[in-house]
Amino acid sequence: MDPAAAKFIGAGIATLGMLGAAIGVGMIFSGFLQGATRNPSAAGGQFTNLILGAALTEALGILAFVLGLLILFS
Amino acid sequence: MADPMHQFEIHKIVDLPDISLPGVGVIDMALTNSTLSMTIAAGLIIAFMAIVTAKPQVVPGRVQVIGEAAFNYIDNLAVGIIGHEGRKFFPFLFTTFLFILTMNILGLFLVFTATSQLAVTATLGIITFLLVLGVGFARNGFGFFKLFFPSGVPWYMLILVTPIEVISFLLRPITLALRLFGNMLGGHVAMKVFAGFVVSLGGMAAAGGLGLLGIPGAALALGGVVALTALEFLVAFLQAFVFAVLACVYLNDVVNLGHHH
């Protein structure tokens, strides 16, 4: 295979790791919304935890994204 | 279409002579677009806080309320996560939060985003990491290492848990830096790519004939750019907030080490 083509394919495959992060962040927000609609008075206090969980999950997806960029541009 | 990575290139604006420090090597002192945008951000923050606190009153005026709201927001965050002693770290947290927020939002107005440079975000991440290390050793001495041996875990599980804890602790500055960098880079690349669609599809339509089909596509892409810009404002705030929250959480680990709070 042409090395340049393999590089692009590899970068594309590497960013597939973001799929897991997408599912994870979606689950966090769905869980929050389920909880928040059942007990709206408690929802405001959990905003920091919500963002914290989303950020920690998202970091792993960003790692995959950066890895893809590294493959693409190096 | 312009290269979407072109916007992240660093140019020298004013070339200053290099200086060489013993043990460090030659340092390029040139004023680049990166340092310029960071200077503008710092200047804006100083100007904002100066205006906000120019005429302090017991009953705040319109301008003073904005400053007090920003102040209160981070103060509540620090006290909520770290507890009573969180006030000590308020200056650091407030400075980092405002600096990152201003750089992120300036990136949407200027052509250059300082937080999309890994060097900038890595520096912020390393400063936070060193502060956590310093506070941890200053407050707990060698008890700091209790962080890697969670209480209530049986000894045979510690063989597994301790390496994971150590690695996740050492990964903190890397994830802090990469999260901010990746979000800013990704967002700006996506905006640029969508803007490129508008230009290339518009060019197709200008050729006439079957190319006129490009007009709805270009309109769709334009709508996408507007929506992405709105999203980027949210992300700009959220990433600054996340950085402050994570700095709080990491500081809480070492400030309240051993007693759960």
Interface residues (C-beta under 8 A of the other chain):
Chain A: T48 I51 L52 A55 E58 A59 I62 L63 F65 V66 L69 F73
Chain B: M5 L77 G80 I81 T175 L178 R179 F181 G182 N183 L185 G186 L238 F241 V242 V245 L246 V249
